[in-house]
Amino acid sequence: MSTSKETVAYVLGQLEPLDVRARAMFGEYGLYCDAKLVGLICDDTVLVKPTDVAVDLGPEAFAPPYPGAKDHVAVPEDRLADVDWLHEFVRRTADALPAPKPKKPRPGKNPTPR
């Protein structure tokens, strides 16, 4: 089963006005906040990377996004409706994650214009 575009639109709507976007990847969606990959939307479920912020949810809220993956925090549906909680959770998760590494130039590409 894959994630519906309606679910992605709903999650992004709940997260407005945060700087959040979803990017299609591997048949599901990556969830980015401030250019950091904070989680995934898989099978219509929001799964956020585990950080110290996730401790409040307890171990029963952890699940892998796909077989063989590390556990992520599965956000319960009732929490998706709680906009204030969701904003704080995603914002604090993004703040806890390191900045993305700069992309290396592709071989054969000149990084400076001529």
C-alpha positions, -999 to +999 in steps of 0.1 A: +000+000+000+013+035-007+005+069+006-023+089-010-017+124-022-046+135+000-028+123+031+003+142+021-018+174+015-035+170+048-002+166+067+013+196+050-018+216+057-016+207+094+020+218+095+014+253+079+030+278+084+062+258+092+088+256+064+078+220+056+076+201+023+071+166+012+092+150-015+083+118-033+109+091-028+108+053-033+071+053-037+064+071-005+073+106+008+101+122+027+090+150+051+114+179+053+114+208+078+140+236+073+157+215+046+162+186+071+147+152+066+126+149+097+106+118+088+086+099+062+050+094+052+046+057+045+013+038+041-006+070+051+013+071+084+036+099+095+069+085+109+093+109+125+130+103+131+137+093+167+153+120+188+151+130+224+119+148+216+103+114+209+108+101+244+075+116+256+056+093+232+069+060+247+082+029+231+047+017+219+047+046+194+078+033+175+076+014+142+099+009+112+087+028+080+095-004+059+110-038+067+146-037+077+145+001+085+153+017+119+124+024+141+107+059+137+081+075+159+047+067+144+025+098+150-010+087+161-039+100+140-054+120+169-020+138+173-021+148+136-053+167+144-036+185+173-019+213+153-001+229+182+014+196+194+023+186+158+040+219+151+061+217+183+070+181+177+082+186+141+099+219+150+118+204+180+127+173+160+141+195+132+161+215+158+175+183+172+188+170+139+221+180+124+222+203+094+223+185+061+257+179+046+265+201+016+262+183-017+294+173-035+298+185-070+291+158-096+321+144-114+327+162-147+307+192-136+325+225-132+313+240-099+323+276-109+307+293-139+330+305-167 
